[in-house]
Amino acid sequence: MSIRDEEANRFSARASRYAKVGVNLGGVAARLVGELFSGQAGGDNGNAAALRLALGGLKGPLMKVAQFMATIPDLLPPQYAEELQKLQSSAPPMGAAFVRRRMRAELGPEWQNRFAQFDLQPSAAASLGQVHRATDHEGQKLACKLQYPDMASAVEADLVQLQILFAVHRRMDPAIQTQDMAREIAERIREELDYQREAKHAALYQYMLQDFTDVRVPQIDPALSTARLLTMHWLEGEKLLTFKSASEEQRNLIARALFKAWWHPFSQFGIIHGDPHLGNYTIFTDGAEPQGINLLDYGCVRIFPPSFVGAVVDLYQGLSRKDEALIVHAYETWGFKGLNRDIIEILNIWAGFIYGPLLDDRTRTIADGVAPAAYGRREAFEVHQALKQKGPVRIPREFVFMDRAAIGLGAVFLHLNARLNFYRLFNEAMGADFSVDQVAQRQRQALDQAGL
């Protein structure tokens, strides 16, 4: 095929994507906008279900953005957020014929000879790809993550739609300026297409978590991986919500492992796993007893400047001491601009919500009895209403996935109803001798080790 033919095919795929997005979303989105303007977005779940069905048939970034939107308190009416959260596990899979063609494209015409066994039916399907179970010739069980066809075209088409959606949102609700947020989401989604980068992310997490026995990271098989096929060792485990009714001791064990898997890489290396939804964890056991977590997906990993980590500590200490100068310094380091007293007080509402459990030296749940679906909504509503009067504020791009991941991780703790001393866990993770220079040094070593 010539370069001109390939370009024509990509253009055709993108044009088809624009049309399909418009047909599927147009009517539903128009009704949602009407509900938001009229203040009636709350009663009928029919539009919310229709939006999920429209996006669920698409595969790709719009579905992933919908998942992201569902995790941000007060961004969408509750029934829309509830429906969109179902997208995390409801993407329609590729059929066997499609899978054969995709595997042939990645590993060549004799691809099946590379495996002792390969299941053409997926074990999981998501927004950008699906996972197939396989076995190599040494008997090692494998998970093969295969990207859907034409995802590069789908990404670019959907990101154009995303820019339009954010522009409309800014006109409807200028209290939160989303330009940097849109750029951050676009960059992370483009990275998720590159499975060779994801393989390096997995190696990065193996390095950072090597001293923990209660967090497992899958081993990548580079000989069976490409830019659009990621093959890794299969980690046996149960779904996290299987343990929702387990004993408090078991639920707390799982929650502690989750806390370490997220906070240790961030506090020591300035790196976070930016997609902490329930489908990215399974629980490994000894018999029926949970022993720890399998951390499964590394597409969305955010590497921060060490100064950003320092600002997290500065804000923690500023809130603890009621030191306004240190609090303002932290916000400015994160990238917030044009701060005045009103905006600082509004940002402190949200900071108090996020940091509250970490500042409270006692055993407690993450939100003291708040239901998972309502987590953060009261504070988000209060912030949003205040910004309408005293804003706007422009959200810095490095803040986006940090905030999203903190909310997502908190929601998982709520699902488990875990009771922990988050104050002590946080201070153990940060360490008594924390310094930005040490984070910078460790980050360079880890990135070099992983080839990033």
N, C-alpha and C positions, 0 to 999 in steps of 0.2 A: 504494500500500500504506500502511495506517495505521501509526502508531507502535506501537499494540498488536500488530498483525500482525508488524511487524519484530521486536519484543521476543519474541513467541512463537516466531518462526523461530530467533532466536538461542538461546533456551532449548532448543528442540528439537535444534538442532545440537550444543549443549553436552552435552545428555543422551545423544545418540547417541555422542558422543565418549567420554564416561565408560564407556559400555557396551563400545565397541570396544576401548578401552584395557584394560579389565578382562579381556575375553575373550582378547585377544592376549598379554597379559603375565602374567596370573595364574599359569598353570601353570609357565611358564619361570622367572619370578621366584621362585616358591616353591622350585623345585629349586635355583636359585642360592643362596638363603638357606640351604637345607639343606646344600649343599656347603660354604658358608663356615663354618657352625656346626660341621660335622663335620671340617673341615680337609681335605676331599677335593677342593676346587675346583682341579683341575689336570689330570686325566687325559682325560676324555671331551669332545671338541669339539662333540658333538651339541647340548648345551644352548646353547652359545655361538652356534652357527649359527642355532638356533631363535630366540634372542633377537634376532639381527640381522634375521631375516626378519619377526618380529613387528613390530619398530619400523620396518623399511623400508617396510611397507605403510601406515604411518600419515601420513607427512608432518607436519611441524610441530615444536613445541618439544621433545617427548620425544625425537625423533630427534636434534635439535641438542644436547640435554643428553647423550644417549648419546655423540655425537661428543666432547663436552667431557670426559666421564668417561674416554673411551678415551685421552685425552692426559695424564692425571694418573697418574704412576707409582705403583704399589702400591695404587691404589684398587680395581682389579679384577684378578682372575687374568689371566695373560698371554693365554690363549686367548680370553677374553671381550674384552679390549682389542683384540686383533688383528681379531676379527670385527667389532666395532663401528666400527673405523676404516674399514671398507669402506662404511659408510653415507654417507661423504662424496661418493660418486659413484654411488650405486645407487638413488636414490629413483625410484619409478615415475612417469612423466610424465603430464600431462593429455593427453587426446586432442584431435583437431582441433576437434570440436564444442564441447568445453569451452573451448578457446582462443578460438574465435569469440565465444562468449557473454561471456567475461571481457574481451576487447578491446572489445566493444560497450559493456559497462558502464563502461569506463574512458574511451574516446575518442568514444563515440557511435555511432549506426547507420551512419555513413559512414566508419568508422574505416579501412577498407582504402584509401580514396582518399587518406589521409594519407601513404601509402607508395608507392614505385614497385614494391616487392617485399616480401613478408612470408612467411617460411617457417613454416607451421603446425606443423612437427615441431621439437621443441626441440633445441638443440645441447648443452644441459646441463640436468640436473634435480637439485634439492637439497632441503633440508628445508622451506623456506618458499615457494619459487617456482622457476620455470624460465626459461631464457634462450632467446630466439628470434632468429635472424639476420634482418635486414631491410635495405632500402636506401631512402634518402629520394629525393626528386625531383631533388636536385642530384648524385646518384650517391654520396653518402657512405654507407659501410657502417655498419650500426647493430647494437647488441646491445640487445634489449628484454627486460628482466627483469620477468616477470609473476607476481604473487603468486597462490598457490592460493586458491580460494574458501573463505570461512568461516574464514580463519586467525585472526581476532580471537577467535572462539569457541573454536577449537582451542587458542589460547594460554592462555586463562583456564582451560579444562578441564585442560590438561596441567600448568599451574602448581599447581593444586590437588593433582594427583597427585604433583608434584615435592615439595611441602611434606610430603606423607605419607611419601614415600620418605626424605627427609632426617630426618624424625622417627623413623622406624624405624631408620635408620642410627645416630642418636645413642643410641638405646636399646641397639643391638647393640654399638656401638663408640664409647663416650663420650670417647675420647682426643682427638678433634678435634671441637670444637663448630662446627656448620655453619649456625647461624641467619643470620649476616650473609652467608655465602656464598650461601645460598638467595635472600636478598633481592637481592643483586647480580646473580645470574643472571637472576632474574625481570625486573629493570629493564632489563638489556641486551637480553633477548629481546623485550620490549615495544617497545623502540626499533627493533629490526630490522624490525618491521612497517611502520614509517613510512618509505616510500621518499622522501618529500620531505626528511626529515632525512638520509637516506643521500646524497641529491644534494648537500646542504650539506657533508656529510663529504668527498665527492669534491672539492668546491671548496676545502675546507680543506687537503686533501693536495696539490692543485695549487699552492696558495700556499706551503706549507711545503717542497715538494720542487722548486720552480721552478728552482733553480740546478743541479740534477743532470740530466745527459744520459743516465745509465744507469738511470733509473727513470721510467717513463711512467705517467701517471694519465689515465683516459678522460675526455673532454669530455662533459658532460651536455647533452642536448637538452631544455630545459624545456617547449617547446611540445608534445612528445610524451611527457610524463611526468605522473604523478599520484601520489597517496599510495600507490597499489598497482601502479603501472607505472613503471619507471625505464628510460628510453631514453638510451643513451650511444653514443659513437662506438666502433666495433669496433676493437680493437687486435689486429693480427695477431701470432701468436706460437706457439711450440711448447711442449708440456708440459715442465715442469721436468725430470721424470725421463728425458726423451729424452736429456739431457746427462749422465746418471749415469755413462756410460762414456766421456765426452769426455776430452780432455787435462786434466791438472791445471791448466794455465794457464786454460783455458776454465771449468772448474768453480770456480776461485778467483775469476774475474771475476764470475760469477753470485753467488757467496756474498758478495763485497764489496758488490755492489749491494743484496742483501737486508739486509745489516747496516746500510747507510746508510738504506734505506727504513724501517727500524724504529727505529734508535737516534737518528737526527737529529731526527725529530718529537718523540720523548720527551725527549731531553736539552735541546733548545732551546725546546720549546713545551709540554712536559708532556702529550703526547698519544700514545697508542699505537693501532696496528692490532691488535685483540684476537683475531683469528682467523687465525693464520699457518699454515693447513694447505696442503698442496701444490696443491689445486685453485684457490687464490686467486692463483696466480702463473702467468704464461706468460713465455717468453723470446723477445725479439725479436732478429732476426739480420740480418747483412749477408751474403747468400749462406748458407753453412753456419756462419759464425762468429757466436757469441753476442755481442750488444752490451750487453744489459742486461735488466731485468725489466719486465713489465707488472703493475701492482698492480691487481687487478680488483674486489674486493668491499669495500664500506665500510659494511656494516650494523653491524658490531661495532667501534665506535671508543670508546675510553675516554679521557675528559678528566680529568686529575688536578689536585688542588690543587698549586701550585708547591712547597709544602713537602714533598710526597711525593717529588718529583724530588730535592730537596735531601737527603732521607733516603737515597735510593739512593746519592748521592755520599758521604754521611757513613758509610754502612755499608762502602762500598768502601774509603774511607780508614781506617776503624776496623779492618777486617780486614787491610789492608796494614801498618798500624803496630802491630797487636795492642793497640789502644786500647779497652779494655772499656767505658769510660764513653761513648765515641762510638758504639760498637756498640749499647749499650742505648738511647741517645738516638734512634738511627735506628729501632729496633724500636718504640719508644714513639710516635715521630712517625707511623709507619705505622698505628698503632692497636692494637698488642698491649698487653694489660693484665695486671696481676698477675704481672709477670715476677719470677722468682727465678733463682738461679745455675743450677739444674738445667735450667729451661726455656730459659735463654739458651744454655747449651751445646748443647741439642738443636737450637734454631733455627740455631745456628752450623754444624751439620752440613749443613743444607740450603743455608745461605748460602755455605758453602765450595764446595758443588757448583755452584751457579749462578754464583758469582763466580770460581771457579777459573781458567777460561781467560782472564778479564779481568785477573787478577793476575799472569799468567805471561808474562814478556817474552821470548817465543820463538815461532817458527813451529810450529804444531801443529794437530791436528784438535780439534774442540770437546770431545771426550771421550777422546782418545788410544786409539782402537781399540775402543771399546764399540759394539756393534751397535745400530742404530736402535731395535729393539724392546725393548732392555734399558736404554735411556738413562735414567738416574736411578733405576732400580728398586732398586739396592742401597742407595743413600742414603735413598730413601723408606722402604724396609723398616726400616732402622736407626732413622730418625726415628719411625716409627710404633710400633715396639716400645718405644722409650724413653718415648714419650708414654703408652703404656699403663701404665707403671710410675710415671712422675713427672708426668704431665699432670693434667688436660686443658689444652688451649690453644684459645682461641677465635680463629678466623681472621677478621681484619678484612676488610671487604668490598672496600676499595680494593686489597688484596693479591691478590685472586682472579685477575683477568684479567692483571695484571702477571706473576704466576707462571705462569699458563697460557701466555701469549704467549712468555715466555722459554723454556719447555720446548718449545713447538711450533717456535720458530725454531731452537733447538738441534737438534731432530730433522731439520729440513730441511738444516742444515749437515752432519749425519751422513749423510743420503741422498746428498749430493753428495761426501762424503768430502773436504771442502775443508780445505786446510792454509793457515792465515792466522796473523798475529800479532794476536790478538784484543785483547791489552793495548794495542797502539798504536792500533788502530781505535777502541777505547772511549775512550781519552784524546783522540784527535782529535775524536770526536763530542762529548764533554763540553766541550772547550775549556779552555785554561789559565786563563781569566778567568771561569769559571762562577760564577753567583750566582743565588739564588732570585729576587731582584728582577728580574733580566733575563728569567728564564723567565716571570714573571708579566706583564711588559710585552709580551713577544713573543706570549704566549698571548692576551692581550686583543686585540692587533692582528689576529692570525690569525682569531680567532672573529668579530670585527667584519667582517673581509673576507669571511668565508663566510656571514654572516647568522645565526650561531648565538648 
